[in-house]
Amino acid sequence: MTDPIRLSKRLVELTHCSRREAELYIEGGWVSVDGRVVDEPQFKVGDEAVVLHPDAVAAPVEPVTLLLHKPAGETLEQALQRLGPATWAESDYGAQRPLSRYFRKLTVLLPLEPAASGLQVFSQQRGVLRKLGEDAGTLEQEFVVEVAGELAAGGLERLGHGLDYRGRTLPPCKVSWQSERHLRFALKAPQAGQIAHMCRSVGLELLALRRIRIGRLAMARLPAGQWRYLGERERF
């Protein structure tokens, strides 16, 4: 039996490429071990069959942003653990391969409350981190809110402008009925608990809260509990 060695070293022996090229091939998901893609250059192999994909390109792996439809009742830690090949939305297949490095060193941006569902962003990309971090206050977020109770007289107008929260007057926002029991809120920089407080202030009880848009990016048909990649041309 062959003594285990690093996968990158074995690939150099097999293909006569440089060590750096071997690392790039492996990190890019172009190398399989006994038919299973391995993207860790330090992975130890012995007598297993190591194969380099014929279309392999020795290029650095770029950071990514993942968009998850977070289920209601799930903490951000649980949502992060959900990210992986098994929950990749089928409609997104072919965009990129789900490399293990894509699920490490992710930063959660504009976090949802545990009880809320909807669009949640996890990113490794500097531009996205800056946009949803430093510029978060300028981005409009849209929510669909299921409510119970009877709206007080003039309540819709008060939701749009005229309520306070935590001792401060809330800025104007857009609120409209989507259906008999569902309201749409479009507002910037919402605070934790703010929408529930707004509903209570006009006689309504918040039953469910779902974020469907951040800036220009809508969640659309992404199934609950699944994720997809942010496309190259998509912008918040």
C-alpha positions as CSV (number, residue, x, y, z in Angstrom):
1,M,0.0,0.0,0.0
2,T,1.3,3.4,-1.0
3,D,2.1,5.8,2.0
4,P,-0.5,8.6,2.0
5,I,0.7,11.9,0.5
6,R,-0.9,15.3,-0.1
7,L,-3.3,15.4,-3.1
8,S,-1.4,18.3,-4.6
9,K,1.8,16.3,-4.6
10,R,0.2,13.3,-6.2
11,L,-1.3,15.5,-8.9
12,V,2.2,16.9,-9.7
13,E,3.5,13.4,-10.0
14,L,0.7,12.4,-12.4
15,T,0.5,15.5,-14.6
16,H,4.0,17.1,-14.2
17,C,2.3,20.4,-13.5
18,S,3.8,22.9,-11.0
19,R,2.8,22.8,-7.4
20,R,0.9,26.0,-7.7
21,E,-1.0,24.8,-10.7
22,A,-1.9,21.6,-8.8
23,E,-3.3,23.6,-5.9
24,L,-5.3,25.8,-8.3
25,Y,-6.7,22.7,-10.1
26,I,-7.7,21.1,-6.8
27,E,-9.2,24.3,-5.2
28,G,-11.2,24.9,-8.4
29,G,-12.9,21.5,-8.0
30,W,-11.2,20.0,-11.1
31,V,-9.7,16.9,-9.3
32,S,-11.6,13.8,-8.2
33,V,-10.4,11.0,-5.9
34,D,-12.1,7.7,-6.6
35,G,-14.8,9.6,-8.4
36,R,-15.5,12.2,-5.7
37,V,-14.4,15.8,-6.2
38,V,-11.9,17.0,-3.5
39,D,-11.0,20.7,-3.4
40,E,-8.5,20.5,-0.5
41,P,-4.8,20.4,-1.7
42,Q,-3.6,19.0,1.6
43,F,-6.1,16.0,1.5
44,K,-4.1,12.8,1.9
45,V,-4.4,10.1,-0.7
46,G,-2.8,6.6,-1.0
47,D,-3.8,4.2,-3.8
48,E,-7.0,6.0,-4.8
49,A,-7.6,6.9,-8.4
50,V,-6.8,10.6,-8.8
51,V,-8.2,12.2,-12.0
52,L,-7.8,15.7,-13.4
53,H,-10.9,16.9,-15.4
54,P,-10.1,17.4,-19.1
55,D,-11.5,20.9,-19.0
56,A,-9.5,21.9,-15.9
57,V,-8.3,25.5,-15.7
58,A,-5.6,26.6,-13.2
59,A,-7.2,29.8,-12.1
60,P,-7.8,31.2,-8.6
61,V,-11.2,30.6,-7.1
62,E,-13.1,33.9,-6.7
63,P,-15.2,34.6,-3.6
64,V,-18.9,34.2,-3.7
65,T,-22.2,35.5,-2.3
66,L,-24.9,33.0,-1.4
67,L,-28.6,33.9,-1.2
68,L,-30.7,31.7,1.1
69,H,-34.5,31.6,1.6
70,K,-34.3,31.3,5.4
71,P,-37.1,29.3,7.0
72,A,-39.0,30.9,9.8
73,G,-37.9,29.9,13.3
74,E,-34.3,29.2,12.3
75,T,-31.4,31.1,13.9
76,L,-28.6,32.5,11.8
77,E,-26.3,29.8,13.1
78,Q,-28.7,27.1,11.9
79,A,-29.1,28.9,8.6
80,L,-25.4,29.0,8.1
81,Q,-25.2,25.2,8.8
82,R,-27.9,24.7,6.2
83,L,-25.7,26.0,3.4
84,G,-24.2,23.1,1.4
85,P,-24.5,21.0,-1.8
86,A,-27.6,19.3,-0.5
87,T,-29.7,22.5,-0.2
88,W,-28.4,24.1,-3.5
89,A,-31.5,25.2,-5.5
90,E,-31.9,22.9,-8.6
91,S,-32.8,25.9,-10.8
92,D,-29.3,27.3,-10.1
93,Y,-27.4,24.2,-11.2
94,G,-24.6,25.0,-13.7
95,A,-24.0,28.5,-12.4
96,Q,-21.0,27.4,-10.4
97,R,-19.9,24.2,-8.6
98,P,-20.6,24.0,-4.8
99,L,-17.0,23.9,-3.6
100,S,-16.4,23.4,0.1
101,R,-14.5,26.7,0.3
102,Y,-17.7,28.6,-0.7
103,F,-19.3,27.6,2.7
104,R,-16.4,28.9,4.8
105,K,-15.6,32.4,6.0
106,L,-19.0,33.7,5.2
107,T,-20.3,36.9,6.7
108,V,-24.1,37.3,7.3
109,L,-25.5,40.6,6.1
110,L,-28.7,42.4,7.1
111,P,-29.6,39.5,9.5
112,L,-33.2,38.5,9.8
113,E,-34.7,37.8,13.2
114,P,-35.1,34.1,14.0
115,A,-38.9,34.2,13.7
116,A,-38.7,35.8,10.3
117,S,-38.3,34.0,6.9
118,G,-37.1,35.1,3.5
119,L,-34.0,36.5,1.7
120,Q,-30.8,36.2,3.8
121,V,-27.4,37.1,2.4
122,F,-24.1,35.4,3.2
123,S,-21.0,36.7,1.4
124,Q,-17.2,36.5,1.0
125,Q,-17.1,39.4,-1.6
126,R,-15.7,42.7,-0.5
127,G,-18.0,44.7,-2.7
128,V,-21.1,43.1,-1.3
129,L,-19.8,43.3,2.3
130,R,-19.3,47.1,1.7
131,K,-22.7,47.6,0.0
132,L,-24.7,45.7,2.6
133,G,-22.6,47.0,5.5
134,E,-21.5,50.6,5.1
135,D,-24.4,51.5,2.7
136,A,-27.1,49.4,4.3
137,G,-29.1,52.4,5.4
138,T,-29.7,53.5,1.8
139,L,-31.1,50.2,0.7
140,E,-34.9,49.6,0.7
141,Q,-36.0,46.2,2.0
142,E,-39.4,44.8,1.2
143,F,-41.4,42.5,3.5
144,V,-44.7,40.6,3.3
145,V,-46.4,40.6,6.7
146,E,-49.2,38.4,7.7
147,V,-51.4,40.1,10.3
148,A,-54.5,39.5,12.5
149,G,-56.9,41.9,14.1
150,E,-58.6,45.0,12.9
151,L,-56.7,48.0,11.6
152,A,-57.4,51.2,13.5
153,A,-58.9,54.2,11.7
154,G,-56.2,55.9,9.8
155,G,-53.8,53.0,10.6
156,L,-52.4,52.6,7.1
157,E,-51.4,56.2,6.9
158,R,-49.8,56.0,10.4
159,L,-47.8,53.0,9.3
160,G,-46.4,55.0,6.4
161,H,-45.5,57.9,8.6
162,G,-46.1,59.0,12.2
163,L,-45.0,56.2,14.5
164,D,-42.2,56.1,17.1
165,Y,-40.0,53.2,18.0
166,R,-37.5,53.1,20.9
167,G,-37.9,56.8,21.6
168,R,-37.4,57.9,18.0
169,T,-39.7,58.9,15.2
170,L,-39.6,56.4,12.4
171,P,-38.8,57.7,8.9
172,P,-41.5,57.5,6.2
173,C,-42.0,54.1,4.5
174,K,-44.3,52.5,2.0
175,V,-47.1,50.2,3.4
176,S,-50.0,48.7,1.3
177,W,-52.4,45.8,1.5
178,Q,-51.3,42.8,-0.6
179,S,-54.4,40.8,0.4
180,E,-57.0,40.7,3.2
181,R,-54.4,39.5,5.8
182,H,-51.1,40.5,4.2
183,L,-49.4,43.8,4.2
184,R,-46.3,44.9,2.2
185,F,-43.7,47.0,3.9
186,A,-40.9,48.8,2.0
187,L,-38.5,50.5,4.3
188,K,-34.9,51.3,4.9
189,A,-32.7,50.0,7.8
190,P,-35.5,48.3,9.8
191,Q,-34.6,47.5,13.4
192,A,-35.2,44.2,15.2
193,G,-38.8,44.1,16.3
194,Q,-39.7,47.3,14.5
195,I,-42.4,46.0,12.1
196,A,-44.1,44.0,14.9
197,H,-44.2,47.2,17.0
198,M,-45.6,49.2,14.1
199,C,-48.4,46.6,13.6
200,R,-49.3,46.6,17.3
201,S,-49.5,50.4,17.2
202,V,-52.4,50.3,14.8
203,G,-54.3,47.4,16.3
204,L,-52.7,44.5,14.3
205,E,-50.9,41.4,15.5
206,L,-47.9,40.2,13.4
207,L,-48.2,36.5,12.6
208,A,-45.5,36.0,10.1
209,L,-42.7,38.2,8.5
210,R,-41.0,37.4,5.2
211,R,-38.4,39.5,3.5
212,I,-38.7,39.3,-0.3
213,R,-36.3,42.0,-1.6
214,I,-33.1,43.9,-0.7
215,G,-32.5,46.9,-2.9
216,R,-33.0,45.7,-6.5
217,L,-32.5,42.1,-5.7
218,A,-35.7,40.0,-5.2
219,M,-35.9,36.5,-3.7
220,A,-38.3,35.5,-6.5
221,R,-39.0,31.7,-6.7
222,L,-36.1,30.5,-4.5
223,P,-37.7,27.6,-2.4
224,A,-37.7,27.8,1.4
225,G,-34.6,26.2,2.9
226,Q,-32.6,26.4,-0.3
227,W,-29.9,28.8,-1.6
228,R,-28.4,30.0,-4.8
229,Y,-25.4,32.0,-6.0
230,L,-25.5,35.8,-6.6
231,G,-25.1,36.2,-10.3
232,E,-22.3,38.2,-11.9
233,R,-24.7,40.8,-13.2
234,E,-27.0,41.0,-10.2
235,R,-26.7,44.1,-8.0
236,F,-28.3,45.2,-4.8
